[in-house]
Amino acid sequence: KAHGAEFNCESFSTVVSAICSGKIQAHIVGITYADRDASVGIENDVAGAMIALPSVYSKWDESNQTFVNVPATYIEDTFVFKDKSQKFRETTKNKDTFPEGISLGTFFHAKMFALSMSDSAHGNQFGQMSSCYIAEHGENNAPMLRIYKNLNATRDDSPDANILLFTKPPSLVRKSRTTTYIESLGTSARENSFQLNPHIFLSSWSHKTGNKRIQASFTDSLSTFTGKSVIRVQITSNGNLPDEQKLKDVLDDLLKAGLSEVSKRGWMPSPVQHDSLRIHALNEPEIASALRSMGAETRVLGKCPMKPVVIDYKDLPDSIFGENRPTVTPFYVYSVQKADLRVYYANDNDKGAQQSSRVLTQPQAYSPVSHGLRPA
């Protein structure tokens, strides 16, 4: 069971296939105990595991007035065996340095962070170094809450700060059309070379003045509970939002643009529906409220509401990463195109429905407004 919900073992074969194909990764923590005088011998224990997949975390850079999109690792299904954890804590007790021993869960996460920042072929995940951890957690998961406290995680305990989903298309009376963009992201694999990331993309909106900005990132994902494909969405703003009605119109088009792009990329069979989205709006209460008024509901596993959490590696001590902490370069934007929403506005001849695109000759940190694709 997970939070009281029955786990379907038949779905696990889909998860194993996804691991074998490289879509997701399984991380396993093993502990080796060796008696100091070798009289007892060596004891090996598998003590826990977690599932990881490549993602992106977006944040607003106030000083440069732009979004920064950094490579991130999305984590699900973290667990450690209770008896192994207790033994690890007892074994690591030291009256001078760790009088209460070391938390196995915290230790496991710290090692995963260091691995995801490694630039070695063995270490980095999915061909990209990571600088951020993203996850969802049950609001009553006390062990994980203790781990997040130890690791300076960004969370929001307010009752409405949950992960959201739509069980049916959003319900709202549209007052306006908006112009949204699809942005493709990638990394600079080596000098004069650019590697597009096929697992993520952005949909974005900007007011014609450029002072109001909202962006949604979409990550090709998998529910390790059901074995079904899902799309993780993170919605971020620059803190300056349009009025309530306009905000709903913008959010509606950002999600529709994302669903259309998911279909084009073949992440899941068409038509792609809103119920495939798992929406994170951490520290965006007005956006979360607007989504709820459009029909979004709290994502619940069993009877437990699920909440988003982020750990930015820059907030962690250098001791986790060794003497030379690697520098992780944010994603570059490779191309931008006006979102094609004609499938949703079939009878609309508005010029805004026509698609235009631009591939950047020099991929770079990107803003549609700064590159001449400003809405009319």
SULZIQUI-V160028 format. One record per residue. N is the residue number from 1. SS is DSSP state (@ for helix, = for strand, . for the rest). PSI is psi as a letter, one per 20 degrees, with the letter a starting at -180 (NA if undefined). OMEGA is omega in degrees with one decimal (999 if undefined). Layout:
# SULZIQUI-V160028
N_SS_PSI_OMEGA ; N_SS_PSI_OMEGA
This chain:
# SULZIQUI-V160028
1_._q_173.5 ; 2_=_o_-176.9 ; 3_._k_177.9 ; 4_._i_-180.0 ; 5_=_p_-179.6 ; 6_._p_178.4 ; 7_._p_179.1 ; 8_._o_-176.1 ; 9_@_h_179.9 ; 10_@_h_179.3 ; 11_@_h_-175.5 ; 12_@_h_179.3 ; 13_@_h_176.5 ; 14_@_g_178.7 ; 15_@_g_178.7 ; 16_@_g_178.4 ; 17_@_h_179.0 ; 18_@_h_176.4 ; 19_@_g_-178.4 ; 20_@_h_-179.3 ; 21_@_i_179.1 ; 22_._j_179.2 ; 23_._h_175.6 ; 24_._r_178.9 ; 25_=_q_172.7 ; 26_=_p_175.9 ; 27_=_p_-177.9 ; 28_=_p_177.4 ; 29_=_p_177.3 ; 30_=_q_-178.8 ; 31_=_p_176.6 ; 32_=_p_177.0 ; 33_=_p_177.6 ; 34_=_p_178.1 ; 35_._p_-174.4 ; 36_._h_-179.9 ; 37_._j_176.1 ; 38_._j_-179.7 ; 39_._h_-179.5 ; 40_._h_-178.3 ; 41_._a_-174.7 ; 42_=_p_178.9 ; 43_=_p_179.3 ; 44_=_p_-179.4 ; 45_=_p_164.5 ; 46_=_o_-168.7 ; 47_=_i_-178.9 ; 48_=_r_-178.2 ; 49_=_r_173.0 ; 50_=_q_176.9 ; 51_=_p_-178.0 ; 52_=_q_173.1 ; 53_=_q_-175.8 ; 54_=_q_-179.9 ; 55_=_a_180.0 ; 56_=_q_174.2 ; 57_=_p_-176.5 ; 58_=_p_176.8 ; 59_=_q_-178.4 ; 60_=_p_177.3 ; 61_=_o_-174.7 ; 62_._h_-175.5 ; 63_._h_-179.9 ; 64_._j_177.3 ; 65_._l_178.8 ; 66_=_r_172.8 ; 67_=_q_172.7 ; 68_=_p_-177.8 ; 69_=_o_-173.8 ; 70_=_q_174.9 ; 71_=_p_-177.5 ; 72_=_r_174.3 ; 73_=_p_178.8 ; 74_=_p_-172.7 ; 75_=_p_174.1 ; 76_=_q_167.8 ; 77_=_l_175.7 ; 78_=_p_174.8 ; 79_=_q_167.2 ; 80_=_q_179.2 ; 81_._p_-174.2 ; 82_@_g_-177.8 ; 83_@_h_178.1 ; 84_@_h_179.4 ; 85_@_g_-179.9 ; 86_@_g_178.7 ; 87_@_g_179.6 ; 88_@_g_179.4 ; 89_@_g_179.6 ; 90_@_g_-177.3 ; 91_@_h_-175.0 ; 92_._j_178.9 ; 93_._p_176.9 ; 94_=_p_-171.8 ; 95_._h_-178.2 ; 96_._g_-174.7 ; 97_._g_-178.3 ; 98_=_m_-176.4 ; 99_._h_179.1 ; 100_._j_-177.4 ; 101_._r_-177.0 ; 102_._p_175.3 ; 103_._p_179.8 ; 104_@_h_179.1 ; 105_@_g_178.4 ; 106_@_g_178.8 ; 107_@_g_179.8 ; 108_@_g_179.1 ; 109_@_g_-178.6 ; 110_@_g_178.9 ; 111_@_h_177.7 ; 112_@_g_177.5 ; 113_@_g_-179.0 ; 114_@_g_179.3 ; 115_@_g_-177.2 ; 116_@_i_175.6 ; 117_._i_-178.6 ; 118_._q_176.8 ; 119_._j_177.9 ; 120_._q_-179.6 ; 121_._h_-179.6 ; 122_._h_-169.6 ; 123_._g_-169.3 ; 124_._q_-171.4 ; 125_=_p_174.1 ; 126_._k_177.8 ; 127_._j_179.0 ; 128_=_p_170.1 ; 129_._q_-176.3 ; 130_._q_177.9 ; 131_._j_-174.9 ; 132_=_q_177.4 ; 133_=_p_178.0 ; 134_=_q_178.4 ; 135_=_r_168.7 ; 136_=_q_-176.9 ; 137_=_q_173.6 ; 138_=_p_-175.4 ; 139_._i_179.7 ; 140_._j_-178.4 ; 141_._n_-173.1 ; 142_@_g_179.7 ; 143_@_g_179.7 ; 144_@_h_178.6 ; 145_@_h_176.6 ; 146_@_g_178.5 ; 147_@_g_-179.3 ; 148_@_h_177.3 ; 149_@_g_179.1 ; 150_@_h_-171.7 ; 151_._j_174.6 ; 152_._l_-178.5 ; 153_._q_173.2 ; 154_=_o_-178.5 ; 155_._r_175.3 ; 156_._o_-175.8 ; 157_._j_-178.7 ; 158_._q_-172.8 ; 159_._h_-175.7 ; 160_._j_-176.0 ; 161_._m_-178.1 ; 162_._r_169.7 ; 163_._p_-173.5 ; 164_=_q_173.7 ; 165_=_q_174.9 ; 166_._p_174.0 ; 167_._i_175.1 ; 168_._r_-178.1 ; 169_._q_179.7 ; 170_._q_179.4 ; 171_._o_176.3 ; 172_._q_175.0 ; 173_._o_-177.2 ; 174_._p_176.8 ; 175_._i_-176.7 ; 176_._q_169.6 ; 177_._q_176.8 ; 178_._r_176.3 ; 179_._o_-179.8 ; 180_=_r_-176.6 ; 181_=_q_171.1 ; 182_=_p_-178.4 ; 183_=_p_177.8 ; 184_=_p_-175.4 ; 185_=_q_176.6 ; 186_=_a_-178.9 ; 187_=_q_173.6 ; 188_=_n_-174.7 ; 189_=_h_176.1 ; 190_=_r_-175.8 ; 191_._p_179.5 ; 192_._k_178.5 ; 193_=_q_-177.7 ; 194_=_p_-177.9 ; 195_=_o_-179.6 ; 196_=_p_177.8 ; 197_=_o_-175.1 ; 198_=_i_-173.1 ; 199_=_i_-172.6 ; 200_=_q_168.9 ; 201_=_r_-179.7 ; 202_=_q_160.3 ; 203_=_q_-172.1 ; 204_=_q_177.4 ; 205_=_q_175.0 ; 206_=_p_171.6 ; 207_._q_-175.5 ; 208_._h_177.1 ; 209_._i_-179.6 ; 210_._i_-174.9 ; 211_._i_176.3 ; 212_._p_-173.2 ; 213_=_p_174.9 ; 214_=_q_-177.8 ; 215_=_q_174.9 ; 216_=_p_174.6 ; 217_=_q_-178.8 ; 218_=_p_-179.2 ; 219_=_p_174.3 ; 220_=_o_-170.5 ; 221_=_a_-177.9 ; 222_=_p_172.8 ; 223_._o_179.1 ; 224_._i_176.1 ; 225_._g_-178.0 ; 226_._i_-175.7 ; 227_._j_-177.8 ; 228_._q_176.2 ; 229_=_p_173.9 ; 230_=_r_178.9 ; 231_=_p_175.2 ; 232_=_p_-178.9 ; 233_=_p_171.6 ; 234_=_p_179.3 ; 235_=_p_-175.6 ; 236_=_q_176.9 ; 237_=_r_173.7 ; 238_._j_177.8 ; 239_._i_-179.9 ; 240_._o_-170.9 ; 241_._q_174.9 ; 242_._r_178.9 ; 243_._r_-170.8 ; 244_@_g_-178.1 ; 245_@_g_179.1 ; 246_@_h_179.0 ; 247_@_g_178.6 ; 248_@_g_178.4 ; 249_@_g_-179.7 ; 250_@_g_-179.0 ; 251_@_h_178.5 ; 252_@_g_-178.8 ; 253_@_h_176.5 ; 254_@_g_180.0 ; 255_@_g_178.0 ; 256_@_g_177.7 ; 257_@_g_178.6 ; 258_@_g_179.1 ; 259_@_g_178.2 ; 260_@_g_-179.7 ; 261_@_h_176.4 ; 262_@_g_179.2 ; 263_@_g_180.0 ; 264_@_h_-177.9 ; 265_@_i_178.1 ; 266_._k_179.3 ; 267_._h_178.2 ; 268_._r_-176.3 ; 269_._q_176.1 ; 270_._q_-4.9 ; 271_._p_179.3 ; 272_._p_-174.5 ; 273_._r_179.7 ; 274_@_h_-176.0 ; 275_@_i_175.7 ; 276_@_i_-174.5 ; 277_=_p_171.4 ; 278_=_o_-165.4 ; 279_=_p_174.8 ; 280_=_p_175.7 ; 281_._l_-175.8 ; 282_._p_-179.6 ; 283_._k_174.5 ; 284_._m_-173.0 ; 285_@_h_-179.7 ; 286_@_h_177.4 ; 287_@_g_178.6 ; 288_@_g_179.4 ; 289_@_g_179.1 ; 290_@_g_179.1 ; 291_@_g_178.3 ; 292_@_h_179.7 ; 293_@_i_176.5 ; 294_._i_177.3 ; 295_._j_179.0 ; 296_._q_-179.1 ; 297_=_r_176.3 ; 298_=_p_173.8 ; 299_._p_-177.0 ; 300_=_p_172.1 ; 301_=_o_-168.9 ; 302_._d_174.5 ; 303_._j_-171.9 ; 304_=_o_173.0 ; 305_=_q_-178.4 ; 306_=_p_-176.1 ; 307_=_q_178.0 ; 308_=_q_176.6 ; 309_=_q_179.0 ; 310_=_p_171.3 ; 311_=_o_177.6 ; 312_=_p_-174.2 ; 313_@_h_179.2 ; 314_@_i_179.1 ; 315_@_j_-178.1 ; 316_._q_-178.3 ; 317_._q_179.5 ; 318_@_h_-176.7 ; 319_@_h_179.1 ; 320_@_h_-170.5 ; 321_._i_-179.1 ; 322_._a_-173.8 ; 323_._h_-177.3 ; 324_._n_179.3 ; 325_._p_-179.5 ; 326_._q_173.5 ; 327_._p_-179.0 ; 328_._p_-179.5 ; 329_._p_175.7 ; 330_._r_175.1 ; 331_._q_169.7 ; 332_=_q_173.0 ; 333_=_p_-176.3 ; 334_=_g_-178.8 ; 335_=_q_176.6 ; 336_=_q_176.2 ; 337_=_q_176.0 ; 338_=_p_-176.5 ; 339_._p_179.7 ; 340_._o_-177.9 ; 341_._k_-176.6 ; 342_._h_178.2 ; 343_._h_179.6 ; 344_._h_-179.3 ; 345_._m_-171.4 ; 346_._h_-176.7 ; 347_._j_-176.3 ; 348_._p_-179.8 ; 349_._j_179.8 ; 350_._p_179.1 ; 351_@_h_-179.7 ; 352_@_i_179.5 ; 353_@_i_-179.3 ; 354_._q_-173.9 ; 355_._p_171.4 ; 356_._q_-176.6 ; 357_=_r_176.6 ; 358_=_p_171.8 ; 359_=_p_-176.0 ; 360_=_p_-179.8 ; 361_=_h_174.7 ; 362_=_n_-179.1 ; 363_=_p_-172.1 ; 364_=_r_170.8 ; 365_._p_-160.3 ; 366_._q_172.0 ; 367_._p_179.2 ; 368_._h_-178.1 ; 369_._g_-175.9 ; 370_._i_-179.1 ; 371_._k_169.7 ; 372_._j_177.2 ; 373_._l_-178.3 ; 374_._p_177.4 ; 375_._q_179.2 ; 376_._NA_999
